């Protein structure tokens, strides 16, 4: 049996439609489509948490600055970086492309999320993404479809599951997600 861990909130299908779901129980008005991100090698934890919130966030541990810029320009992604040397040349490197850059100052992942959300607005897309591969999570309509793929305790005690459309990882709303949501709510004040 392959153990899958991962919390999931109720999901809807879509690709980041203009409607946004609230963060920390605070209703957020529609703000348009959310730009996709690409995070540099220093921001792996932030990339995972942004995916959990539904943001399309590319991340790789072995990407070069040149490749990061190429992908950002090609796909219109906002670069998230902690690299002061990179951000210094960011404006000239991005000029003429469709990308932008957000310099992340904090070491704390919840403070980093505050920095990103303050730069783009307080809402999040109305989808959830896989922490592993960035694929969109889709609701599992038949609970029996995950039997044997999740721990027995999880199968018995949870009724809603989601599966990544790309890699097949299975997620459920467990204590990790509840803890994350509470910490995020406190961080956003």
Phi and psi restraints in degrees (value plus and minus 20) as a CYANA .aco file:
   2 UNK   PHI    -111.5   -71.5
   2 UNK   PSI     102.7   142.7
   3 UNK   PHI    -103.9   -63.9
   3 UNK   PSI     106.4   146.4
   4 UNK   PHI    -138.3   -98.3
   4 UNK   PSI     111.3   151.3
   5 UNK   PHI    -136.5   -96.5
   5 UNK   PSI     122.2   162.2
   6 UNK   PHI     141.6   181.6
   6 UNK   PSI     111.0   151.0
   7 UNK   PHI    -111.2   -71.2
   7 UNK   PSI     129.1   169.1
   8 UNK   PHI    -163.5  -123.5
   8 UNK   PSI     116.7   156.7
   9 UNK   PHI    -110.6   -70.6
   9 UNK   PSI     149.1   189.1
  10 UNK   PHI     -73.4   -33.4
  10 UNK   PSI     118.9   158.9
  11 UNK   PHI    -135.4   -95.4
  11 UNK   PSI     136.7   176.7
  12 UNK   PHI    -151.4  -111.4
  12 UNK   PSI     138.5   178.5
  13 UNK   PHI    -103.0   -63.0
  13 UNK   PSI     134.9   174.9
  14 UNK   PHI     122.5   162.5
  14 UNK   PSI     154.9   194.9
  15 UNK   PHI    -143.2  -103.2
  15 UNK   PSI      32.3    72.3
  16 UNK   PHI      59.6    99.6
  16 UNK   PSI      26.3    66.3
  17 UNK   PHI     -79.5   -39.5
  17 UNK   PSI     144.2   184.2
  18 UNK   PHI     -76.0   -36.0
  18 UNK   PSI     -46.4    -6.4
  19 UNK   PHI     -93.3   -53.3
  19 UNK   PSI     123.9   163.9
  20 UNK   PHI    -145.7  -105.7
  20 UNK   PSI     129.7   169.7
  21 UNK   PHI    -113.3   -73.3
  21 UNK   PSI     137.2   177.2
  22 UNK   PHI     -93.2   -53.2
  22 UNK   PSI     136.8   176.8
  23 UNK   PHI    -128.2   -88.2
  23 UNK   PSI     112.2   152.2
  24 UNK   PHI      39.5    79.5
  24 UNK   PSI       9.4    49.4
  25 UNK   PHI      59.7    99.7
  25 UNK   PSI     -15.7    24.3
  26 UNK   PHI    -119.3   -79.3
  26 UNK   PSI     104.0   144.0
  27 UNK   PHI     -86.6   -46.6
  27 UNK   PSI     119.6   159.6
  28 UNK   PHI    -142.8  -102.8
  28 UNK   PSI     108.3   148.3
  29 UNK   PHI     -90.0   -50.0
  29 UNK   PSI     136.6   176.6
  30 UNK   PHI     -78.8   -38.8
  30 UNK   PSI     121.6   161.6
  31 UNK   PHI    -152.8  -112.8
  31 UNK   PSI      -8.1    31.9
  32 UNK   PHI      73.5   113.5
  32 UNK   PSI    -199.5  -159.5
  33 UNK   PHI     -89.6   -49.6
  33 UNK   PSI     125.9   165.9
  34 UNK   PHI    -109.9   -69.9
  34 UNK   PSI     110.2   150.2
  35 UNK   PHI     -87.2   -47.2
  35 UNK   PSI     120.8   160.8
  36 UNK   PHI     -93.3   -53.3
  36 UNK   PSI     136.4   176.4
  37 UNK   PHI    -133.9   -93.9
  37 UNK   PSI     141.7   181.7
  38 UNK   PHI    -158.1  -118.1
  38 UNK   PSI     104.2   144.2
  39 UNK   PHI    -121.3   -81.3
  39 UNK   PSI     121.9   161.9
  40 UNK   PHI     -95.7   -55.7
  40 UNK   PSI     155.8   195.8
  41 UNK   PHI     -84.3   -44.3
  41 UNK   PSI     -36.0     4.0
  42 UNK   PHI    -102.9   -62.9
  42 UNK   PSI     -25.8    14.2
  43 UNK   PHI    -144.0  -104.0
  43 UNK   PSI      20.3    60.3
  44 UNK   PHI     -82.4   -42.4
  44 UNK   PSI     -64.6   -24.6
  45 UNK   PHI     -84.3   -44.3
  45 UNK   PSI     -62.3   -22.3
  46 UNK   PHI     -81.3   -41.3
  46 UNK   PSI     -62.8   -22.8
  47 UNK   PHI     -78.2   -38.2
  47 UNK   PSI     -64.8   -24.8
  48 UNK   PHI     -82.7   -42.7
  48 UNK   PSI     -64.9   -24.9
  49 UNK   PHI     -88.9   -48.9
  49 UNK   PSI     -55.2   -15.2
  50 UNK   PHI     -84.7   -44.7
  50 UNK   PSI     -58.4   -18.4
  51 UNK   PHI     -81.3   -41.3
  51 UNK   PSI     -62.1   -22.1
  52 UNK   PHI     -80.7   -40.7
  52 UNK   PSI     -53.4   -13.4
  53 UNK   PHI     -98.6   -58.6
  53 UNK   PSI     -28.4    11.6
  54 UNK   PHI      85.9   125.9
  54 UNK   PSI     -20.6    19.4
  55 UNK   PHI     -97.4   -57.4
  55 UNK   PSI     113.7   153.7
  56 UNK   PHI     -90.5   -50.5
  56 UNK   PSI      84.2   124.2
  57 UNK   PHI    -151.4  -111.4
  57 UNK   PSI      90.4   130.4
  58 UNK   PHI    -102.0   -62.0
  58 UNK   PSI     125.0   165.0
  59 UNK   PHI    -176.7  -136.7
  59 UNK   PSI     117.4   157.4
  60 UNK   PHI    -166.8  -126.8
  60 UNK   PSI     122.2   162.2
  61 UNK   PHI     -98.3   -58.3
  61 UNK   PSI     -33.1     6.9
  62 UNK   PHI    -141.8  -101.8
  62 UNK   PSI      12.1    52.1
  63 UNK   PHI    -111.6   -71.6
  63 UNK   PSI     118.8   158.8
  64 UNK   PHI    -106.9   -66.9
  64 UNK   PSI     142.0   182.0
  65 UNK   PHI     -79.9   -39.9
  65 UNK   PSI     -59.4   -19.4
  66 UNK   PHI     -81.8   -41.8
  66 UNK   PSI     -65.2   -25.2
  67 UNK   PHI     -87.0   -47.0
  67 UNK   PSI     -59.0   -19.0
  68 UNK   PHI     -78.2   -38.2
  68 UNK   PSI     -67.9   -27.9
  69 UNK   PHI     -83.4   -43.4
  69 UNK   PSI     -62.6   -22.6
  70 UNK   PHI     -80.2   -40.2
  70 UNK   PSI     -67.8   -27.8
  71 UNK   PHI     -84.8   -44.8
  71 UNK   PSI     -63.4   -23.4
  72 UNK   PHI     -78.8   -38.8
  72 UNK   PSI     -65.7   -25.7
  73 UNK   PHI     -85.1   -45.1
  73 UNK   PSI     -68.0   -28.0
  74 UNK   PHI     -82.2   -42.2
  74 UNK   PSI     -60.4   -20.4
  75 UNK   PHI    -125.3   -85.3
  75 UNK   PSI     -16.6    23.4
  76 UNK   PHI      45.6    85.6
  76 UNK   PSI      17.2    57.2
  77 UNK   PHI    -112.5   -72.5
  77 UNK   PSI     127.7   167.7
  78 UNK   PHI    -106.1   -66.1
  78 UNK   PSI     107.0   147.0
  79 UNK   PHI    -102.3   -62.3
  79 UNK   PSI     110.9   150.9
  80 UNK   PHI    -127.5   -87.5
  80 UNK   PSI     103.3   143.3
  81 UNK   PHI    -165.2  -125.2
  81 UNK   PSI     132.7   172.7
  82 UNK   PHI    -132.9   -92.9
  82 UNK   PSI     -19.2    20.8
  83 UNK   PHI    -101.7   -61.7
  83 UNK   PSI      87.4   127.4
  84 UNK   PHI     -84.8   -44.8
  84 UNK   PSI     -54.5   -14.5
  85 UNK   PHI     -87.4   -47.4
  85 UNK   PSI     -61.3   -21.3
  86 UNK   PHI     -85.6   -45.6
  86 UNK   PSI     -67.0   -27.0
  87 UNK   PHI     -86.7   -46.7
  87 UNK   PSI     -48.2    -8.2
  88 UNK   PHI     -80.7   -40.7
  88 UNK   PSI     -57.4   -17.4
  89 UNK   PHI    -118.6   -78.6
  89 UNK   PSI     -16.0    24.0
  90 UNK   PHI     -80.1   -40.1
  90 UNK   PSI     -66.8   -26.8
  91 UNK   PHI     -80.8   -40.8
  91 UNK   PSI     -65.3   -25.3
  92 UNK   PHI     -92.2   -52.2
  92 UNK   PSI     -53.1   -13.1
  93 UNK   PHI     -91.9   -51.9
  93 UNK   PSI     -48.9    -8.9
  94 UNK   PHI    -111.6   -71.6
  94 UNK   PSI     -39.7     0.3
  95 UNK   PHI     -69.6   -29.6
  95 UNK   PSI     114.3   154.3
  96 UNK   PHI      68.1   108.1
  96 UNK   PSI     -32.3     7.7
  97 UNK   PHI    -119.3   -79.3
  97 UNK   PSI    -194.0  -154.0
  98 UNK   PHI    -127.2   -87.2
  98 UNK   PSI       1.0    41.0
  99 UNK   PHI    -129.1   -89.1
  99 UNK   PSI     144.4   184.4
 100 UNK   PHI    -157.6  -117.6
 100 UNK   PSI     157.2   197.2
 101 UNK   PHI    -158.2  -118.2
 101 UNK   PSI     118.6   158.6
 102 UNK   PHI    -140.8  -100.8
 102 UNK   PSI     100.9   140.9
 103 UNK   PHI    -105.6   -65.6
 103 UNK   PSI     103.4   143.4
 104 UNK   PHI    -116.1   -76.1
 104 UNK   PSI     102.3   142.3
 105 UNK   PHI    -113.0   -73.0
 105 UNK   PSI     -56.4   -16.4
 106 UNK   PHI     -99.6   -59.6
 106 UNK   PSI     135.1   175.1
 107 UNK   PHI    -109.9   -69.9
 107 UNK   PSI     -42.5    -2.5
 108 UNK   PHI    -103.4   -63.4
 108 UNK   PSI     108.3   148.3
 109 UNK   PHI     -82.6   -42.6
 109 UNK   PSI     -53.7   -13.7
 110 UNK   PHI     -93.3   -53.3
 110 UNK   PSI     -55.2   -15.2
 111 UNK   PHI     -87.4   -47.4
 111 UNK   PSI     -56.8   -16.8
 112 UNK   PHI     -81.6   -41.6
 112 UNK   PSI     -62.8   -22.8
 113 UNK   PHI     -83.2   -43.2
 113 UNK   PSI     -58.6   -18.6
 114 UNK   PHI     -80.4   -40.4
 114 UNK   PSI     -60.8   -20.8
 115 UNK   PHI     -81.8   -41.8
 115 UNK   PSI     -64.9   -24.9
 116 UNK   PHI     -85.4   -45.4
 116 UNK   PSI     -68.7   -28.7
 117 UNK   PHI     -84.6   -44.6
 117 UNK   PSI     -53.9   -13.9
 118 UNK   PHI     -90.8   -50.8
 118 UNK   PSI     -48.1    -8.1
 119 UNK   PHI     -95.9   -55.9
 119 UNK   PSI     -51.5   -11.5
 120 UNK   PHI    -131.9   -91.9
 120 UNK   PSI     -33.6     6.4
 121 UNK   PHI      93.7   133.7
 121 UNK   PSI     139.1   179.1
 122 UNK   PHI    -103.7   -63.7
 122 UNK   PSI     -20.4    19.6
 123 UNK   PHI    -111.8   -71.8
 123 UNK   PSI     149.2   189.2
 124 UNK   PHI    -151.1  -111.1
 124 UNK   PSI     135.8   175.8
 125 UNK   PHI     -79.7   -39.7
 125 UNK   PSI     137.5   177.5
 126 UNK   PHI    -110.8   -70.8
 126 UNK   PSI      19.3    59.3
 127 UNK   PHI    -160.4  -120.4
 127 UNK   PSI     148.2   188.2
 128 UNK   PHI    -141.5  -101.5
 128 UNK   PSI     132.2   172.2
 129 UNK   PHI    -144.2  -104.2
 129 UNK   PSI     135.3   175.3
 130 UNK   PHI     -88.4   -48.4
 130 UNK   PSI     112.2   152.2
 131 UNK   PHI     -86.9   -46.9
 131 UNK   PSI     -47.6    -7.6
 132 UNK   PHI    -102.7   -62.7
 132 UNK   PSI     -69.1   -29.1
 133 UNK   PHI    -143.3  -103.3
 133 UNK   PSI     -22.4    17.6
 134 UNK   PHI      58.6    98.6
 134 UNK   PSI     -14.6    25.4
 135 UNK   PHI     -89.3   -49.3
 135 UNK   PSI     138.7   178.7
 136 UNK   PHI     -97.8   -57.8
 136 UNK   PSI     115.5   155.5
 137 UNK   PHI    -106.4   -66.4
 137 UNK   PSI     115.5   155.5
 138 UNK   PHI    -138.6   -98.6
 138 UNK   PSI     122.1   162.1
 139 UNK   PHI     -82.0   -42.0
 139 UNK   PSI     121.8   161.8
 140 UNK   PHI    -108.4   -68.4
 140 UNK   PSI      98.3   138.3
 141 UNK   PHI    -102.3   -62.3
 141 UNK   PSI     -43.7    -3.7
 142 UNK   PHI    -142.2  -102.2
 142 UNK   PSI      88.8   128.8
 143 UNK   PHI     -73.1   -33.1
 143 UNK   PSI     -53.5   -13.5
 144 UNK   PHI     -80.3   -40.3
 144 UNK   PSI     -42.1    -2.1
 145 UNK   PHI     -88.0   -48.0
 145 UNK   PSI     -34.3     5.7
 146 UNK   PHI    -128.8   -88.8
 146 UNK   PSI     -23.5    16.5
 147 UNK   PHI     -79.1   -39.1
 147 UNK   PSI     112.0   152.0
 148 UNK   PHI      67.3   107.3
 148 UNK   PSI     -33.2     6.8
 149 UNK   PHI    -122.3   -82.3
 149 UNK   PSI     -31.0     9.0
 150 UNK   PHI    -147.0  -107.0
 150 UNK   PSI     139.0   179.0
 151 UNK   PHI     -76.3   -36.3
 151 UNK   PSI     127.4   167.4
 152 UNK   PHI     -76.4   -36.4
 152 UNK   PSI     -62.1   -22.1
 153 UNK   PHI     -78.5   -38.5
 153 UNK   PSI     -63.5   -23.5
 154 UNK   PHI     -84.8   -44.8
 154 UNK   PSI     -64.3   -24.3
 155 UNK   PHI     -80.7   -40.7
 155 UNK   PSI     -61.1   -21.1
 156 UNK   PHI     -91.9   -51.9
 156 UNK   PSI     -53.5   -13.5
 157 UNK   PHI    -124.4   -84.4
 157 UNK   PSI     -24.7    15.3
 158 UNK   PHI    -145.5  -105.5
 158 UNK   PSI     125.8   165.8
 159 UNK   PHI    -134.3   -94.3
 159 UNK   PSI     -40.2    -0.2
 160 UNK   PHI    -129.9   -89.9
 160 UNK   PSI     107.4   147.4
 161 UNK   PHI    -152.7  -112.7
 161 UNK   PSI     138.3   178.3
 162 UNK   PHI    -154.5  -114.5
 162 UNK   PSI     133.4   173.4
 163 UNK   PHI    -148.8  -108.8
 163 UNK   PSI     119.4   159.4
 164 UNK   PHI     -90.6   -50.6
 164 UNK   PSI     110.7   150.7
 165 UNK   PHI     -88.6   -48.6
 165 UNK   PSI     -40.1    -0.1
 166 UNK   PHI    -115.9   -75.9
 166 UNK   PSI     -74.2   -34.2
 167 UNK   PHI    -124.9   -84.9
 167 UNK   PSI     -31.9     8.1
 168 UNK   PHI      65.9   105.9
 168 UNK   PSI     -20.0    20.0
 169 UNK   PHI     -75.1   -35.1
 169 UNK   PSI     124.5   164.5
 170 UNK   PHI    -128.8   -88.8
 170 UNK   PSI     117.1   157.1
 171 UNK   PHI    -147.5  -107.5
 171 UNK   PSI     134.1   174.1
 172 UNK   PHI    -168.8  -128.8
 172 UNK   PSI     140.5   180.5
 173 UNK   PHI    -107.1   -67.1
 173 UNK   PSI      72.7   112.7
 174 UNK   PHI    -125.7   -85.7
 174 UNK   PSI    -185.1  -145.1
 175 UNK   PHI     -85.7   -45.7
 175 UNK   PSI     -51.3   -11.3
 176 UNK   PHI     -79.5   -39.5
 176 UNK   PSI     -63.8   -23.8
 177 UNK   PHI     -90.2   -50.2
 177 UNK   PSI     -61.0   -21.0
 178 UNK   PHI     -81.5   -41.5
 178 UNK   PSI     -62.4   -22.4
 179 UNK   PHI     -83.7   -43.7
 179 UNK   PSI     -63.4   -23.4
 180 UNK   PHI     -80.2   -40.2
 180 UNK   PSI     -67.0   -27.0
 181 UNK   PHI     -81.2   -41.2
 181 UNK   PSI     -60.9   -20.9
 182 UNK   PHI     -87.7   -47.7
 182 UNK   PSI     -63.5   -23.5
 183 UNK   PHI     -84.2   -44.2
 183 UNK   PSI     -59.2   -19.2
 184 UNK   PHI     -86.2   -46.2
 184 UNK   PSI     -62.3   -22.3
 185 UNK   PHI     -78.4   -38.4
 185 UNK   PSI     -64.8   -24.8
 186 UNK   PHI     -85.5   -45.5
 186 UNK   PSI     -61.3   -21.3
 187 UNK   PHI     -84.6   -44.6
 187 UNK   PSI     -56.2   -16.2
 188 UNK   PHI    -101.7   -61.7
 188 UNK   PSI     -32.1     7.9
